[in-house]
Amino acid sequence: MQVCLASTSPARLMLMRQAGIEPLTLAPDVDEEAVISGIEAAEGRTLPADEHVLVLARRKAADVATRLAAADTAFDGIVVGGDSMFEIGGEILGKPYTPDVATRRWHRMRGATGLLHSGHSVIRLRGGEVGDEAHAVAAASVTFVDDITDAEIDAYVASGEPLQVAGAFTVDSLGGPFIERIDGDPSTVVGMSLSTLRRLTNALDVSWPQLWNRG
């Protein structure tokens, strides 16, 4: 049973490898801002974080599945798409990109608790045909230490790590010591919930051990 990860996220790839899966990786060709703004304009509302991540996870998986089905009719397996957003105090925080934004976020997050939303989409692909699909959103709350100093924040931001990740933090690297508690599947905070993925693959009659392909 083959696996294609519709993402170039190093964190998601690491999670799959740790779970015994070496996936094919393909970058989805999805204009995320255009997708969300189009839906919000059509529906006259702002999508909440859980809907936001699910929409994008489904679009990413669908794009890659369609292209892979056309390019490789021998592929027999699943395509996995994902998207994550961090919400704190009712505000959605994406990637900060700049040191100034990351620093402001960390001052706000100090001692606070936020919610990491992770959308998942799994599509069955076989013989050049796109088959059944299953989708779900997982969430995990993250509580940050209340005694992180300004100097520690400056050093963490200067490392560059928080600039390209949702919420401006990681749990599995340099940011880990500044996180006091996680409630929920810890892998959700890394990039996708492995327990949720297992449930979705089971829904498609694919048992999780069938995906193991690493020695």
Rosetta blueprint (number, residue, H / E / L):
1 M L
2 Q E
3 V E
4 C E
5 L E
6 A L
7 S L
8 T L
9 S L
10 P H
11 A H
12 R H
13 L H
14 M H
15 L H
16 M H
17 R H
18 Q H
19 A L
20 G L
21 I L
22 E L
23 P L
24 L E
25 T E
26 L L
27 A L
28 P L
29 D L
30 V L
31 D L
32 E H
33 E H
34 A H
35 V H
36 I H
37 S H
38 G H
39 I H
40 E H
41 A H
42 A H
43 E H
44 G L
45 R L
46 T L
47 L L
48 P L
49 A H
50 D H
51 E H
52 H H
53 V H
54 L H
55 V H
56 L H
57 A H
58 R H
59 R H
60 K H
61 A H
62 A H
63 D H
64 V H
65 A H
66 T H
67 R H
68 L H
69 A H
70 A H
71 A H
72 D L
73 T L
74 A L
75 F L
76 D E
77 G E
78 I E
79 V E
80 V E
81 G E
82 G E
83 D E
84 S E
85 M E
86 F E
87 E E
88 I E
89 G L
90 G L
91 E E
92 I E
93 L E
94 G L
95 K L
96 P L
97 Y L
98 T L
99 P H
100 D H
101 V H
102 A H
103 T H
104 R H
105 R H
106 W H
107 H H
108 R H
109 M H
110 R L
111 G L
112 A L
113 T E
114 G E
115 L E
116 L E
117 H E
118 S E
119 G E
120 H E
121 S E
122 V E
123 I E
124 R E
125 L E
126 R E
127 G L
128 G L
129 E E
130 V E
131 G E
132 D E
133 E E
134 A E
135 H E
136 A E
137 V E
138 A E
139 A E
140 A E
141 S E
142 V E
143 T E
144 F E
145 V L
146 D L
147 D L
148 I L
149 T L
150 D H
151 A H
152 E H
153 I H
154 D H
155 A H
156 Y H
157 V H
158 A H
159 S L
160 G L
161 E H
162 P H
163 L H
164 Q H
165 V L
166 A H
167 G H
168 A H
169 F L
170 T L
171 V L
172 D L
173 S L
174 L L
175 G L
176 G H
177 P H
178 F H
179 I E
180 E E
181 R E
182 I E
183 D E
184 G L
185 D L
186 P H
187 S H
188 T H
189 V H
190 V H
191 G L
192 M L
193 S L
194 L H
195 S H
196 T H
197 L H
198 R H
199 R H
200 L H
201 T H
202 N H
203 A H
204 L L
205 D L
206 V L
207 S L
208 W H
209 P H
210 Q H
211 L H
212 W L
213 N L
214 R L
215 G L
